[in-house]
Each structure stands twice: as C-alpha cells, then as structure tokens.
C-alpha cells in the first residue's frame, strides 16, 4: 500500500521524519509541488506502519487520492529526494 502525506514546509517534514525514523521501514520519496512538500511512502510491512502514520498526522495531512496525486507529482512536482528520503533527511537535514 502506498501513502502520501502533505506538509506545509520543509522544516515540518524534518520534524515528522525525526519522529518516524526509528519506526519506519520501506521506500520513500520527497516531492515539492506548488510550494507544498509531499512524502511518498511504501512501507515494507503495512501492519507496522500504523504507529508511524499516527505520528505523521501530527505534522501533516494524508492525501486520500494517492494514485491521482502521485501521477500529478510525477508530472508537475519536483523530486527533492528520489530514494530513501526518510533516511537521507534523517542523516543530512534533521537535528539528531
């Protein structure tokens, strides 16, 4: 299952990533489109994702039309981090 979360700015994405970094395992991509950041996640194990999702919702909102939004992001958005966005952000951008 694929999930997309919307965040108002990069700092908010960083704060969310700091909270989920120990919980989340799977693929991740960070997009920017129309001044908004989108974190695209494909969890390795769906049943373990619920705790991470609860934390993400404290910082941003879930996009419910994932397929449409993903297509729009691929066409009009900018890929900020194309692979392992959660890990890359945690290592290089977030406070430890």
C-alpha positions, 0 to 999 in steps of 0.5 A, spaced: 500 500 500 502 506 498 501 513 502 502 520 501 502 525 506 502 533 505 506 538 509 506 545 509 514 546 509 520 543 509 522 544 516 515 540 518 517 534 514 524 534 518 520 534 524 515 528 522 521 524 519 525 525 526 519 522 529 518 516 524 525 514 523 526 509 528 519 506 526 519 506 519 521 501 514 520 501 506 521 506 500 520 513 500 520 519 496 520 527 497 516 531 492 515 539 492 509 541 488 506 548 488 510 550 494 507 544 498 512 538 500 509 531 499 512 524 502 511 518 498 511 512 502 511 504 501 512 501 507 515 494 507 510 491 512 503 495 512 501 492 519 507 496 522 506 502 519 500 504 523 504 507 529 508 511 524 502 514 520 499 516 527 505 520 528 505 523 521 498 526 522 501 530 527 505 534 522 501 533 516 495 531 512 494 524 508 492 525 501 486 520 500 487 520 492 494 517 492 494 514 485 491 521 482 496 525 486 502 521 485 501 521 477 500 529 478 507 529 482 510 525 477 508 530 472 508 537 475 512 536 482 519 536 483 523 530 486 527 533 492 529 526 494 528 520 489 530 514 494 530 513 501 528 520 503 526 518 510 533 516 511 537 521 507 533 527 511 534 523 517 542 523 516 543 530 512 537 535 514 534 533 521 537 535 528 539 528 531 
